[in-house]
Structures are given as C-alpha cells and as structure tokens.
Amino acid sequence: MILETVIIVIYTISLIIIFAYSLSQLNLLFNYLRAQRKKDDAVLFNFKDPAQIPFVTIQLPVYNELYVMERLLDNIALLDYPADKLEIQVLDDSTDESFETTRNHIKRLSDKGLDIKHVTRTDRSGFKAGALKEGLKVAKGEFIAIFDADFLPEPNWLQRTVPYFKDRNIGVVQTRWGHINRDYSLLTKVQAFALDAHFTLEQVGRNSKGHFINFNGTAGLWRKQCIEDAGNWEGDTLTEDLDLSYRAQLKNWKFKYLEDVETPAELPVVISAARSQQFRWNKGGAENFQKMSRKVLTSKTISPKTKLHGLLHLLNSTMFLNVLIVAILSIPMLYIKNEYAHLKPYFYVMSFFVISSVIFFICYWFMFKSIYGGGFKQFLKYTGMFFVFFSIAMGFSLHNSIAVIEGHLGKRSDFIRTPKFNISELKDSWKGNKYLKKNISINVIFEGLLMLYFGFGMYYASVVGDQGGDFGLFPFHFMLFMGFGFVFFKSLTSKA
C-alpha cells in the first residue's frame, strides 16, 4: 500500500495545483470583463510640434533569418514617424548568407534617407539579450521599440504607442500579437488559440489591476531609462523578456498593455519549429521562477494578491508538468479506485477537481468570443476548438515538462531560435527551409509510447469495475491519446 499512497499523494498535490491555477485564471477573467467596461484614452502627442515628439530607436534582433529579412526591413521602413526622430538598429548575429543580403538591403534603405544601421558582434554571447544590450550602448532613442523578424507592425504603430509614455511612471508599452497565418493548419490554429488567451484574458486581466505582466519579447516599446534602471538585459535565462519585465516592475515601473493595438506576426507552421519555441518559453519560465520568485515574495512594495498572481505567472509553464503527472498517474489511480473500496469517499472528493476544466472552458470562451463574436454557431465552433486545443496542449506536455524540469534544475542550454518561413510567399514549400531540424528527438519515441499508454487506459476502463467498466476518465484518456498521437505523427512527418 506504500506505492499506492505515494501515487495518491502526488496525484492529489498536482490536481490541487492545477485547481489553484484555474482559480487564478477565473480571477483574471473577472478582471478582464471589468476592464472591458472602461475606456482608456492616451494623452496624445502633437505630432506637428517637433518639440513634443521623442526620439525612438527600433531594434531588430535577428539571427539567420534568410526568408523574412526583406519583408521585415521593408515593413519597418513604412513606419509613419518623423525621420529625424527615428533610428533603426538591425542587431544582426547571422552566420549564413542572410548576413550579406541584409547588409545590402540596409544600404539601399539608407541611401533613401532612412537612419538604419547594421549592428554586428564578433560573438553571440547572451544571444538575443546580448544583442539588445549591445545595441542599447549606442542607441540614441529615449524609447526602444523591439520587433522580432516575423513581426509586421502597422505604419501608425508608433503613433499609437508612444503617447502613453506621457505618464513618466510607465516603463513599457506592450501590444497584442496578431497572426497572419492563423488558418494555415490545425497546428497554427491551436497556437493562435493559446496565444489569444494570453494576450486577452491574461495580459488585460493582470494589467488592469496592477499585477505584474511581461513584455513579450517583441511588439513592445521600452523607456530606455527603465531598461537601465532595472539592470539592463541579462542572458542567464532563455526568456530574457520575462526576466527584465519582473526586475523592472519590482523597481516600481508601470507596464501598459494595449489590447486594441494588434501587431501581426507569423506562427510556426511546422511542429519542429513549434517545439523549439515551446521548449524555450517553458524552460525560460521555470528559470525565471527560480531567479525571481524569492524577490517577488520578499518585496515590500507589492500587494499579497500581486505576489500570488506573480508566482502563478512564473509557474505558468510548470502546469505542463502537473498535467503530465496527473495524466500518467490517472491509470494507476483507476486501478486503485477499483481495488480499494474504502477509498471511494476520496475519489468522490477528487471528482470535484473536474471543475478546473470547466473554469478553463469558461475563461477561454470569453477570449474566443471577444475575437470571433458570440452566438450559438460560434459557441459550437469554440467547443470543438477547445477540446482540440486541450488535446494537443496535453500532447506537448512531455516535451514541455522536460523543458520545465531543466529550467528548475538550472541546466543551461543555448537560445534556439524559431525558424521563420514567410509562409505567405513560400506557400507549402516550407520543406525547403534550410533551418529545419533533420533529426528526430528521442522524446518523440516516448510521445508515441504515451499515445499507446493512454490507448491502453481506454481499454482498461472498459474491463475494470463491478459494472463492467469505469468510464469516468475515458474522455480524459481519449484526449491524451489523440494529443500525443497528433504530436507523435506530426513530428515524424515533419522531421522534428
């Protein structure tokens, strides 16, 4: 009974953690709905008065972005802002032929009168954080806008973001990510679904009540003084944006999130690219929990509720580990339930925690409705999308849990960039992308085994129990079976 007790304890702790996280999401939903009733007006600059217009530096950190550099540079050149108050830094760490083509394109734009510079380094120390820090040394701007290579801000982007800095306490203005290829495939739809929840429910829900949010690494604008006051960029985690965000807010800088300013970008269209991105984000989240959680807890300037939301925010990626634990232990728990009749009251109590899924379902519905609109047909569409999303998210849980464990244990790894495709131009020819991984990770094999494991769970449910079956966990195991199956077969066919 010792093994069974250990399983029950671990299973229960993981369920309680997931439940606590779901309650925090519900609180963010209430905050989000209240925020929608408030009108937020920025104090506008008079763009006809040169004295009022601040100098802005745009930083474009890039590394081997052969397929999207031309699109990026041409798009940034269209930004509507006084030329004498704008400089562009292309922070280029590239080591392939894109370096030369980028340099030539920069020269053409410079010859047209654009203040654009090719900033290079002799090594990639600190990766993206190192490049941003290097560019900051010579940046002339009072404000620093940052865009990754696949982001395409609208021409009026600066005019819609810069005015918020009239408030001297604001250190960052972050905009919402859009998705230029949302409907390309099921994979991009699922990624868009997850990101939309973050950029509506979570960012608005936290920001509207003064809780900590994060600069998302791109599509945002920093006050240079804020970066320097917070200690500048550091490359000791894989999510340097989350790290600097928390250090800045612990210094009492305010962040402003603009849900109504959308900055379009390209979603990874191949699962190997999505895996790289997910690994970096989730490992970086765990690294930042280890780095920042004590500082958040011991801060004397933030409220207990902000501390709680901050800790759960930093533990966001760790939820994948808890989901994986609950999933793997659910089949042994099915055995324990049917072998130990005296534990039935415990299982009745544990069934309460299914409400976590209901809470997530409600929260994500409001996100979906804010983007696509309401109505019965949309609700049916949402319901299908929600279960597909949850299945595939659980299918990523092994991959992401490995990232989380590495992050908490302090295992160092390089910053692996997410390959870009310029999919609007390349169409279906992504297989020719030179940056795609050609090997298959050993983790993919384990994902295939987990698919079979949860297939066995469905079979086992049909043969246990006094009544010829115990199907309470059957939908859960079916979603896990489908999710791991999707990730496994997609990884095999796209050479993850």
C-alpha positions in Angstrom: 0.0 0.0 0.0 3.1 2.3 0.3 3.3 2.7 -3.5 -0.4 3.4 -3.8 -0.1 6.0 -1.0 2.7 7.7 -2.8 0.8 7.7 -6.1 -2.3 9.2 -4.4 -0.3 11.9 -2.6 1.5 13.0 -5.8 -1.7 12.8 -7.9 -3.6 14.9 -5.3 -1.0 17.6 -5.0 -0.8 18.0 -8.8 -4.6 18.3 -9.0 -4.7 20.9 -6.3 -2.0 23.0 -8.0 -3.9 22.8 -11.3 -7.1 23.8 -9.5 -5.4 26.8 -7.8 -4.1 27.9 -11.2 -7.6 27.6 -12.7 -8.9 29.8 -9.9 -6.3 32.5 -10.7 -7.5 32.3 -14.3 -11.0 32.8 -13.2 -10.0 35.9 -11.2 -8.2 37.2 -14.3 -11.5 36.7 -16.3 -13.4 38.8 -13.8 -10.7 41.5 -14.1 -10.8 41.3 -17.9 -14.6 41.7 -18.0 -14.5 44.7 -15.7 -11.7 46.2 -17.8 -13.8 46.0 -21.0 -16.2 48.5 -19.5 -13.6 51.1 -19.0 -12.5 53.4 -21.8 -8.7 54.0 -21.9 -7.6 57.2 -23.6 -3.9 58.1 -24.1 -2.7 61.6 -23.8 -1.8 62.3 -27.4 1.4 64.0 -28.6 1.0 66.8 -31.1 2.9 65.2 -33.9 3.0 68.6 -35.7 5.1 70.0 -32.8 8.7 68.7 -33.1 9.4 69.6 -29.5 6.8 67.1 -28.3 8.0 64.2 -30.3 10.5 61.9 -28.6 13.4 60.1 -30.3 12.7 56.4 -30.9 15.2 53.7 -31.6 13.8 50.5 -33.2 15.8 47.4 -32.5 15.5 44.3 -34.8 17.4 41.4 -33.2 18.0 38.8 -36.0 19.9 35.6 -36.4 19.9 33.7 -39.7 16.6 34.9 -41.0 17.1 34.4 -44.7 13.4 34.0 -45.6 11.9 37.0 -43.8 14.5 39.8 -43.7 13.4 41.6 -46.8 9.8 41.6 -45.6 10.8 42.8 -42.2 13.0 45.7 -43.4 10.6 46.9 -46.0 7.8 46.8 -43.4 9.7 48.8 -40.8 10.7 51.4 -43.4 6.9 52.1 -43.8 6.5 53.2 -40.1 5.0 56.7 -40.0 7.2 58.7 -37.7 9.4 61.8 -38.2 12.6 60.7 -39.9 14.7 63.0 -37.7 13.4 61.4 -34.6 13.8 57.7 -35.6 16.7 55.3 -35.9 16.7 51.6 -36.8 19.2 49.2 -35.5 19.4 45.8 -37.2 21.1 43.7 -34.5 22.5 41.0 -36.7 24.2 37.9 -35.3 23.8 36.0 -38.5 26.4 33.5 -39.7 24.9 32.5 -43.1 24.3 34.2 -46.4 21.5 36.2 -44.9 24.1 38.5 -43.4 25.3 39.7 -46.7 21.8 40.1 -48.2 20.7 42.0 -45.1 23.7 44.3 -45.3 22.9 45.1 -49.0 19.2 45.8 -48.2 20.2 48.1 -45.3 22.4 50.0 -47.6 19.6 50.5 -50.1 17.3 51.8 -47.4 20.0 54.0 -46.0 20.6 55.5 -49.4 16.9 56.5 -49.5 17.4 58.6 -46.3 16.4 56.1 -43.6 18.6 56.2 -40.5 19.3 52.5 -40.3 22.4 50.8 -39.0 23.8 47.3 -39.3 24.9 46.5 -35.8 27.1 43.3 -35.6 29.1 41.4 -32.9 32.1 39.1 -33.0 30.3 36.5 -30.9 26.7 35.7 -29.8 27.3 35.8 -26.0 24.0 36.4 -24.3 22.2 35.5 -27.5 19.2 37.9 -28.1 19.7 39.6 -24.7 23.3 40.2 -25.6 22.4 41.7 -28.9 19.8 44.0 -27.4 22.3 45.1 -24.7 25.0 45.8 -27.3 22.6 47.9 -29.4 21.5 49.9 -26.4 25.0 51.1 -25.8 24.8 53.3 -28.9 21.0 53.8 -29.2 20.0 57.4 -29.5 16.4 56.9 -28.6 14.6 57.8 -25.4 12.3 54.9 -26.2 13.3 51.5 -27.6 10.9 49.5 -29.8 11.7 45.9 -30.4 10.4 43.6 -33.2 11.4 40.0 -33.9 12.0 39.1 -37.6 8.5 37.8 -38.3 6.5 40.8 -36.9 4.9 43.3 -39.2 3.7 46.5 -37.3 1.2 48.8 -38.9 2.5 52.1 -40.2 0.8 54.0 -37.3 2.2 51.7 -34.6 4.5 54.3 -33.0 1.8 57.0 -33.1 -0.5 54.6 -31.2 2.1 53.5 -28.6 4.5 56.4 -27.9 1.8 58.8 -26.4 1.3 56.5 -23.4 4.8 57.5 -22.2 3.4 60.9 -21.2 3.0 59.1 -17.9 6.5 59.2 -16.6 5.9 56.1 -14.5 5.3 53.9 -17.5 8.4 51.9 -18.5 6.9 49.5 -21.1 4.0 49.6 -23.6 3.2 46.1 -24.9 0.8 45.4 -27.9 -1.2 42.3 -28.7 0.1 39.8 -31.2 -1.9 39.1 -34.3 -1.4 36.1 -36.6 -1.0 36.4 -40.3 -1.3 32.7 -40.9 -3.8 31.7 -38.2 -5.8 29.4 -40.5 -2.9 27.8 -42.3 -3.3 24.5 -40.5 -4.6 22.8 -37.3 -1.2 23.5 -35.7 -1.4 27.2 -36.3 -5.0 27.4 -35.2 -4.1 25.7 -31.9 -1.1 28.1 -31.4 -3.3 31.1 -32.1 -5.9 29.9 -29.7 -3.3 29.6 -26.9 -1.7 32.9 -27.6 -5.0 34.7 -27.9 -5.9 33.6 -24.4 -2.6 35.1 -23.1 -3.0 38.3 -25.0 -6.6 38.9 -23.9 -7.5 37.2 -20.7 -4.1 37.1 -19.0 -2.4 40.4 -20.1 -5.5 42.5 -19.7 -6.6 40.7 -16.5 -3.3 41.3 -14.8 -2.5 44.7 -16.1 -6.0 46.2 -15.3 -5.4 45.5 -11.6 -1.8 46.5 -11.5 -0.4 42.9 -11.3 2.8 42.0 -13.0 2.7 41.3 -16.7 5.5 40.6 -19.1 7.0 42.3 -22.1 6.6 39.6 -24.7 10.0 39.9 -26.3 8.7 41.8 -29.3 6.0 44.2 -30.5 6.6 46.4 -27.5 8.2 49.7 -26.6 10.6 50.3 -23.6 11.6 53.5 -21.9 15.4 53.4 -22.2 15.7 54.7 -18.6 13.6 51.8 -17.4 15.9 49.2 -19.0 18.9 50.7 -17.4 17.3 51.2 -14.0 16.2 47.6 -13.9 19.7 46.3 -14.6 19.7 46.0 -18.4 19.3 42.8 -20.4 20.7 39.6 -19.0 21.2 36.4 -20.8 21.1 33.9 -17.9 17.6 32.7 -18.8 16.0 31.7 -22.1 13.2 34.3 -21.6 15.2 37.5 -21.1 12.0 39.4 -21.7 10.2 37.9 -18.7 13.3 38.4 -16.6 13.7 42.1 -17.3 9.9 42.7 -17.0 9.9 41.4 -13.4 13.1 43.3 -12.4 11.5 46.5 -13.8 8.2 46.1 -12.1 10.0 45.3 -8.8 11.6 48.7 -9.3 8.0 50.1 -9.4 7.9 50.8 -13.1 4.4 50.5 -14.6 3.6 48.5 -17.7 0.8 49.4 -20.1 -0.8 46.7 -22.2 -2.8 47.7 -25.3 -5.2 45.0 -26.4 -6.6 47.2 -29.2 -3.2 47.6 -30.9 -2.5 44.5 -32.9 0.9 43.6 -34.3 0.7 40.8 -36.9 3.3 38.0 -36.9 3.8 34.6 -38.3 3.1 31.4 -36.4 5.4 28.4 -36.8 3.9 26.1 -39.4 6.0 23.0 -38.7 5.8 21.2 -35.5 9.6 21.1 -35.1 9.6 24.9 -35.1 6.7 25.0 -32.6 8.6 22.5 -30.4 11.7 24.7 -30.3 9.6 27.8 -29.4 7.7 25.9 -26.7 10.8 24.5 -25.2 12.5 27.9 -25.0 9.4 29.6 -23.5 8.7 26.9 -20.9 12.2 26.4 -19.8 12.7 30.1 -19.6 9.6 30.4 -17.4 10.9 27.8 -15.0 14.3 29.6 -15.0 12.7 32.8 -14.1 10.7 31.3 -11.3 14.0 30.2 -9.8 15.5 33.6 -10.3 12.6 35.9 -9.4 10.2 34.1 -7.0 12.1 35.0 -3.9 12.4 38.6 -4.9 8.6 38.7 -5.6 7.8 37.1 -2.2 10.1 39.4 -0.2 9.1 42.6 -2.0 7.8 45.3 0.4 6.2 47.4 -2.4 3.7 45.0 -3.9 0.4 43.6 -2.5 -0.1 40.0 -1.4 -2.5 39.5 -4.3 0.0 40.8 -6.8 2.6 38.4 -5.3 0.2 35.5 -5.7 -0.5 36.3 -9.3 3.2 36.9 -9.9 4.2 33.5 -8.6 1.4 31.7 -10.5 2.5 33.6 -13.6 6.1 32.5 -13.2 4.8 28.9 -12.6 2.7 29.0 -15.8 4.9 26.6 -17.7 5.1 24.3 -14.7 1.4 23.5 -15.2 2.5 21.2 -18.1 4.5 19.1 -15.6 1.4 18.9 -13.3 -0.8 17.9 -16.2 1.7 15.2 -17.3 1.9 13.8 -13.7 -1.9 13.7 -13.4 -2.2 12.1 -16.9 0.4 9.3 -16.2 -0.9 8.6 -12.7 -4.6 8.5 -13.8 -4.3 4.9 -15.0 -2.8 3.6 -11.7 -5.4 5.7 -9.9 -8.1 3.9 -11.9 -6.7 0.6 -10.6 -6.5 1.9 -7.0 -10.1 3.1 -7.2 -11.4 -0.3 -8.1 -9.1 -2.4 -5.9 -9.6 -0.4 -2.6 -13.3 0.1 -1.9 -12.6 2.0 1.3 -11.1 4.8 -0.7 -14.2 5.6 -2.6 -15.0 8.7 -0.5 -11.6 10.1 -1.5 -12.5 9.7 -5.2 -15.8 11.4 -4.7 -13.9 14.4 -3.3 -11.4 14.3 -6.1 -14.1 14.3 -8.7 -14.7 17.9 -7.6 -11.5 19.0 -9.3 -13.0 18.4 -12.7 -14.3 21.9 -12.2 -10.8 23.1 -13.2 -11.6 22.0 -16.8 -14.9 23.8 -16.6 -13.2 27.0 -15.4 -10.8 26.9 -18.3 -13.6 26.2 -20.7 -15.5 29.3 -19.5 -12.4 31.6 -19.4 -11.3 30.6 -23.0 -14.9 31.1 -24.2 -14.8 34.8 -23.3 -11.4 35.1 -25.1 -12.8 33.4 -28.2 -16.0 35.5 -28.2 -14.0 38.7 -28.0 -12.2 37.8 -31.2 -14.8 36.0 -33.2 -18.1 37.1 -31.7 -20.8 35.2 -29.8 -23.8 33.2 -30.8 -24.7 29.5 -30.8 -22.8 28.6 -34.0 -19.7 30.3 -32.7 -20.1 28.5 -29.4 -20.3 25.1 -31.1 -17.2 26.1 -33.1 -15.5 27.1 -29.9 -16.4 23.9 -28.1 -14.7 21.8 -30.8 -11.7 24.1 -30.9 -11.3 24.0 -27.1 -11.2 20.2 -27.0 -8.8 20.0 -29.9 -6.6 22.7 -28.3 -6.6 20.9 -24.9 -5.8 17.6 -26.5 -2.8 18.9 -28.4 -1.6 21.0 -25.5 -1.6 17.8 -23.4 0.3 16.1 -26.2 3.0 18.7 -25.8 3.2 18.0 -22.0 6.1 15.6 -22.1 8.2 17.9 -24.3 7.4 20.9 -22.2 7.8 19.1 -18.9 11.4 18.2 -19.8 12.0 21.9 -20.5 10.4 22.9 -17.2 12.5 20.3 -15.2 15.7 21.5 -16.9 14.8 25.1 -16.0 14.1 24.3 -12.4 17.3 22.3 -12.1 19.4 25.0 -13.7 20.6 23.0 -16.7 22.0 25.5 -19.2 21.2 25.4 -22.9 21.6 27.7 -25.9 18.9 30.0 -27.2 17.5 28.1 -30.1 15.7 30.5 -32.5 12.4 29.5 -34.0 12.7 29.1 -37.8 10.7 31.6 -39.8 9.1 30.7 -43.2 7.5 33.8 -44.8 4.6 31.4 -45.4 2.5 33.9 -47.4 5.2 33.8 -50.1 6.5 30.2 -49.8 3.0 28.6 -49.6 3.6 24.9 -49.0 7.3 24.8 -49.8 8.3 25.0 -46.2 10.1 21.7 -46.6 12.9 23.6 -48.4 13.6 25.7 -45.3 17.3 25.3 -44.6 16.8 25.9 -40.8 14.6 23.0 -40.1 15.9 20.2 -37.9 16.6 17.0 -39.8 16.9 14.6 -36.8 14.1 13.1 -34.7 14.4 13.7 -31.0 14.3 10.6 -28.7 11.4 12.4 -26.9 9.2 11.7 -30.0 9.6 8.0 -29.3 8.4 8.5 -25.8 5.4 10.5 -27.0 4.5 7.6 -29.3 4.7 5.3 -26.2 2.5 7.6 -24.2 0.0 7.5 -27.0 -0.1 3.7 -26.7 -0.2 4.0 -22.9 -3.4 6.1 -23.0 -4.9 3.9 -25.6 -4.4 1.1 -23.1 -6.1 3.4 -20.5 -9.2 3.5 -22.6 -9.2 -0.3 -23.0 -8.6 -0.8 -19.3 -11.5 1.5 -18.4 -13.8 -1.0 -20.3 -12.8 -4.0 -18.3 -12.5 -2.8 -14.7 -15.2 -2.1 -12.1 -18.1 -4.0 -10.8 -20.4 -2.9 -13.5 -18.2 -4.0 -16.4 -16.4 -0.7 -16.9 -15.3 2.6 -15.3 -15.5 5.3 -17.9 -15.1 8.4 -15.7 -11.6 9.1 -17.1 -12.3 7.8 -20.6 -12.8 11.3 -22.2 -9.5 12.4 -20.5 -7.6 9.4 -21.8 -9.1 9.8 -25.2 -7.9 13.4 -25.4 -4.5 12.3 -24.3 -4.4 9.6 -26.8 -5.3 12.0 -29.6 -3.0 14.7 -28.4 0.1 12.5 -28.1 -0.8 10.8 -31.4 -1.0 14.2 -33.1 2.4 15.3 -31.8 4.0 12.0 -32.5 2.9 11.5 -36.1 3.3 15.2 -37.0 6.8 15.1 -35.6 7.7 12.0 -37.7 6.3 13.5 -40.9 7.9 16.9 -40.5 11.3 15.6 -39.4 11.2 17.1 -35.9 
